[in-house]
Amino acid sequence: MKIKALLLGILMAIQVTSGFSQIISTNPAHNNKGKIFVSWGWNRAAYTKSDISFKGEEYNFKLKSVIAKDRQTPFTMRYFNPTKMTIPQYNFRIGYFFNPKYSISFGFDHMKYVMQQDQTVKISGTIAGNNAIHDGVYDNDPIQLTNDFLQLEHTNGLNYLNLEIRRMDNILDQRVLRIKNIDVNFVEGIGAGLMYPKSDVKLMNYDRNDQWHVAGYGVNLIAGLNFTFFKHFFIQGEVKGGYINMPDILTTNFEGDRASQHFFFAQANANAGVIFKF
């Protein structure tokens, strides 16, 4: 799959660049130890197909190979409005360089996951006691995911709270570029964290339970190109990919009702930030 290929590509880029960085500049001017950085940006996300299981007192079934996409907010001034800038898909990160090259950081990746409506998938399991339309025993049977059967979104959102260890290597500086006050750096890293979605699930005729909830975990790789200006301001493009497992998704107002799914994800991120010595 394309997303799995992207993860392999990120890993290979990290390995190649790590080896290359042993040869290039070790200029003390690029020593970041003791510096703090803060960044904000936006993402596009993609997801692999996912099997989704639903379990409650009156049903226990699995949907196979469900397709979902992100939901990108049209680009307007709301991206820069402090009261509305958390509506689009965004990334926030704050970190500390504990080493000349290595940092530890906390990030909040706000993605959105929207199940494609009216797709036809295979269903296995049972539904009983709900209504005559969907009650039955299923064994890998086709079913269309219509509005009256299922609507599933993690749109407020598919929130990934993560810690990352990152490495930054200077690959071009102003001496090479012959442009003052600009450095180009390669960033690579690995991370893990919790999934804290606010899931919007409408399952048949049951009432929703759209509360924020720790639903599972994620792991990720990241590679990016950083352009730092005047030593304190930067823009950074990133590719980020990983694996999400959510075994405890809230669905209805019945306490024990849950859904579960796992899938691979990919992000393309555009960030801006500041770096400074505290």
Secondary structure per residue as TSV (DSSP state, phi and psi in degrees):
chain	resnum	aa	ss	phi	psi
A	1	M	-	360.0	155.3
A	2	K	H	-62.6	-40.2
A	3	I	H	-68.2	-39.9
A	4	K	H	-65.3	-37.0
A	5	A	H	-64.3	-37.1
A	6	L	H	-62.7	-42.8
A	7	L	H	-60.2	-42.8
A	8	L	H	-63.9	-39.2
A	9	G	H	-63.8	-41.2
A	10	I	H	-61.3	-45.1
A	11	L	H	-62.2	-41.9
A	12	M	H	-66.5	-38.8
A	13	A	H	-63.4	-39.0
A	14	I	H	-63.6	-43.7
A	15	Q	H	-66.4	-44.7
A	16	V	H	-65.0	-45.9
A	17	T	H	-68.6	-35.7
A	18	S	H	-61.7	-41.3
A	19	G	H	-67.0	-43.0
A	20	F	H	-63.6	-36.2
A	21	S	H	-68.9	-17.5
A	22	Q	T	-71.0	-20.3
A	23	I	T	-94.6	-33.8
A	24	I	S	-80.8	-169.8
A	25	S	-	-50.2	134.2
A	26	T	-	-115.2	31.3
A	27	N	-	-55.3	125.7
A	28	P	G	-57.2	-21.6
A	29	A	G	-63.5	-17.9
A	30	H	G	-98.1	16.3
A	31	N	-	-78.3	112.3
A	32	N	-	-97.3	3.3
A	33	K	T	-55.6	131.5
A	34	G	T	89.7	-3.1
A	35	K	E	-88.9	151.4
A	36	I	E	-115.0	142.5
A	37	F	E	-131.3	149.2
A	38	V	E	-135.2	135.3
A	39	S	E	-140.6	156.6
A	40	W	E	-141.1	141.4
A	41	G	E	-167.1	-166.6
A	42	W	E	-132.8	157.2
A	43	N	E	-133.5	153.4
A	44	R	E	-109.6	141.7
A	45	A	E	-129.4	153.5
A	46	A	E	-139.8	152.9
A	47	Y	E	-136.4	146.4
A	48	T	-	-75.4	165.5
A	49	K	-	-62.1	153.9
A	50	S	E	-140.6	137.5
A	51	D	E	-81.2	131.7
A	52	I	E	-122.2	123.4
A	53	S	E	-103.3	139.8
A	54	F	E	-124.2	133.1
A	55	K	E	-138.2	129.2
A	56	G	E	-155.9	-178.2
A	57	E	T	-63.0	-31.5
A	58	E	T	-109.8	7.4
A	59	Y	E	-160.3	153.1
A	60	N	E	-159.5	98.8
A	61	F	E	-148.2	163.6
A	62	K	E	-127.6	134.9
A	63	L	E	-102.0	135.6
A	64	K	E	-108.3	137.4
A	65	S	E	55.6	53.2
A	66	V	E	-79.1	135.2
A	67	I	-	-93.4	137.3
A	68	A	E	-143.4	155.2
A	69	K	E	-132.8	170.8
A	70	D	-	-82.6	178.7
A	71	R	-	-132.1	99.7
A	72	Q	-	-83.8	129.2
A	73	T	-	-75.7	131.5
A	74	P	-	-53.0	140.0
A	75	F	-	-73.7	111.1
A	76	T	S	-138.3	-173.8
A	77	M	G	-68.3	-11.5
A	78	R	G	-62.2	-22.7
A	79	Y	G	-62.3	-23.0
A	80	F	T	-116.3	2.8
A	81	N	-	-84.8	117.0
A	82	P	T	-55.7	-27.2
A	83	T	T	-86.2	-10.6
A	84	K	T	-129.1	0.3
A	85	M	T	-72.4	-9.3
A	86	T	T	-92.0	2.4
A	87	I	S	-74.6	-46.6
A	88	P	S	-67.1	170.4
A	89	Q	-	-71.6	123.1
A	90	Y	E	-137.2	166.5
A	91	N	E	-131.5	129.4
A	92	F	E	-120.3	140.3
A	93	R	E	-149.5	141.4
A	94	I	E	-134.5	135.0
A	95	G	E	-149.0	171.0
A	96	Y	E	-137.7	131.2
A	97	F	E	-84.3	107.5
A	98	F	S	-90.0	0.5
A	99	N	S	-150.5	158.2
A	100	P	S	-53.1	-29.0
A	101	K	S	-118.7	-24.6
A	102	Y	E	-103.1	140.4
A	103	S	E	-130.4	157.7
A	104	I	E	-118.0	137.5
A	105	S	E	-145.2	154.5
A	106	F	E	-110.3	135.2
A	107	G	E	-133.3	153.6
A	108	F	E	-124.3	106.9
A	109	D	E	-100.8	112.2
A	110	H	E	-99.1	95.9
A	111	M	E	-101.3	170.0
A	112	K	E	-130.8	136.5
A	113	Y	E	-125.3	118.7
A	114	V	E	-126.2	116.0
A	115	M	E	-63.2	133.2
A	116	Q	-	-69.1	121.3
A	117	Q	T	-75.6	148.0
A	118	D	T	69.2	11.5
A	119	Q	-	-72.9	156.5
A	120	T	E	-106.9	126.2
A	121	V	E	-131.1	176.6
A	122	K	E	-94.5	142.5
A	123	I	E	-127.1	139.4
A	124	S	E	-134.5	139.5
A	125	G	E	130.8	-158.7
A	126	T	E	-132.4	148.1
A	127	I	E	-134.1	126.2
A	128	A	-	-145.8	140.2
A	129	G	S	83.4	7.2
A	130	N	S	-97.7	-66.1
A	131	N	-	-162.7	161.2
A	132	A	T	-66.5	-22.2
A	133	I	T	-66.0	-44.3
A	134	H	T	-111.9	-7.9
A	135	D	-	-60.6	141.9
A	136	G	E	155.5	176.4
A	137	V	E	-110.2	128.0
A	138	Y	E	-118.1	142.3
A	139	D	E	-138.4	85.0
A	140	N	E	59.0	39.4
A	141	D	E	-92.2	150.8
A	142	P	E	-75.3	143.2
A	143	I	E	-146.7	141.8
A	144	Q	E	-94.1	131.9
A	145	L	-	-85.8	75.9
A	146	T	-	-81.2	165.9
A	147	N	T	-60.4	-33.0
A	148	D	T	-79.1	-10.3
A	149	F	T	-101.2	-53.2
A	150	L	E	-155.0	131.7
A	151	Q	E	-127.1	127.6
A	152	L	E	-136.5	123.3
A	153	E	E	-142.0	143.6
A	154	H	E	-113.9	81.2
A	155	T	E	-113.4	0.6
A	156	N	E	-133.3	38.6
A	157	G	E	-147.7	-152.4
A	158	L	E	-86.1	81.4
A	159	N	E	-89.6	123.3
A	160	Y	E	-114.0	105.6
A	161	L	E	-95.2	115.2
A	162	N	E	-138.7	153.8
A	163	L	E	-107.8	138.0
A	164	E	E	-131.0	144.9
A	165	I	E	-103.2	120.9
A	166	R	E	-121.6	153.4
A	167	R	E	-121.6	137.4
A	168	M	E	-120.7	124.6
A	169	D	E	-119.3	127.3
A	170	N	E	-72.6	128.0
A	171	I	E	-113.4	-24.4
A	172	L	E	-146.6	133.1
A	173	D	-	-123.8	-177.2
A	174	Q	H	-64.6	-22.8
A	175	R	H	-68.5	-37.6
A	176	V	H	-82.1	-42.5
A	177	L	H	-72.9	-22.5
A	178	R	-	59.4	30.2
A	179	I	-	-125.2	125.2
A	180	K	T	-69.6	147.8
A	181	N	T	63.5	37.1
A	182	I	E	-144.1	135.2
A	183	D	E	-127.9	147.2
A	184	V	E	-116.5	128.6
A	185	N	E	-129.8	148.8
A	186	F	E	-102.2	134.3
A	187	V	E	-117.2	137.1
A	188	E	E	-144.0	150.9
A	189	G	E	-173.4	176.3
A	190	I	E	-140.0	146.1
A	191	G	E	-150.5	170.4
A	192	A	E	-157.5	155.8
A	193	G	E	-178.8	-166.9
A	194	L	E	-102.5	147.3
A	195	M	E	-96.1	125.1
A	196	Y	-	-128.6	68.1
A	197	P	-	-82.6	158.6
A	198	K	B	-110.9	98.2
A	199	S	E	-89.7	134.5
A	200	D	E	-108.3	97.4
A	201	V	E	-118.4	123.8
A	202	K	E	-115.4	103.3
A	203	L	E	-108.4	111.6
A	204	M	T	49.3	-125.7
A	205	N	T	-106.9	20.4
A	206	Y	-	-82.6	149.5
A	207	D	-	-71.4	149.4
A	208	R	B	-74.2	161.1
A	209	N	-	-135.6	78.4
A	210	D	-	-98.1	63.0
A	211	Q	-	-103.7	149.8
A	212	W	B	-62.9	140.8
A	213	H	-	-161.2	137.3
A	214	V	-	-72.7	110.5
A	215	A	-	-106.0	-12.1
A	216	G	E	167.7	-147.4
A	217	Y	E	-143.9	167.5
A	218	G	E	-143.0	158.0
A	219	V	E	-134.7	153.1
A	220	N	E	-154.5	159.7
A	221	L	E	-116.6	153.5
A	222	I	E	-144.3	142.2
A	223	A	E	-140.5	141.0
A	224	G	E	-156.3	166.8
A	225	L	E	-118.0	125.0
A	226	N	E	-112.9	131.3
A	227	F	E	-115.3	112.5
A	228	T	E	-105.3	130.7
A	229	F	E	-115.3	134.0
A	230	F	T	53.1	29.3
A	231	K	T	70.5	-10.8
A	232	H	T	-127.6	-10.9
A	233	F	E	-124.3	140.3
A	234	F	E	-145.3	155.6
A	235	I	E	-121.5	148.1
A	236	Q	E	-146.4	125.7
A	237	G	E	-99.9	137.9
A	238	E	E	-136.0	150.2
A	239	V	E	-117.0	135.0
A	240	K	E	-138.7	135.6
A	241	G	E	-149.1	158.4
A	242	G	E	-179.3	-159.9
A	243	Y	E	-126.9	135.1
A	244	I	E	-121.3	132.6
A	245	N	E	-128.8	116.5
A	246	M	E	-123.5	93.8
A	247	P	E	-86.7	-0.6
A	248	D	E	-138.4	61.8
A	249	I	E	-89.7	129.0
A	250	L	E	-70.7	140.8
A	251	T	-	-127.1	-67.1
A	252	T	B	-112.5	178.9
A	253	N	S	-78.6	-4.9
A	254	F	S	-76.6	130.0
A	255	E	T	-56.9	-38.7
A	256	G	T	-89.7	-3.4
A	257	D	-	-74.0	131.4
A	258	R	E	-146.0	160.2
A	259	A	E	-125.8	160.4
A	260	S	E	-144.6	147.6
A	261	Q	E	-161.9	159.9
A	262	H	E	-146.1	150.0
A	263	F	E	-166.1	167.4
A	264	F	E	-96.5	150.5
A	265	F	E	-133.6	159.9
A	266	A	E	-140.2	144.5
A	267	Q	E	-127.5	146.5
A	268	A	E	-116.4	119.3
A	269	N	E	-117.6	142.3
A	270	A	E	-124.3	116.7
A	271	N	E	-125.6	156.2
A	272	A	E	-135.7	149.7
A	273	G	E	-167.6	-172.7
A	274	V	E	-129.7	150.9
A	275	I	E	-134.5	135.1
A	276	F	E	-156.4	161.0
A	277	K	E	-89.3	125.8
A	278	F	-	-83.6	360.0
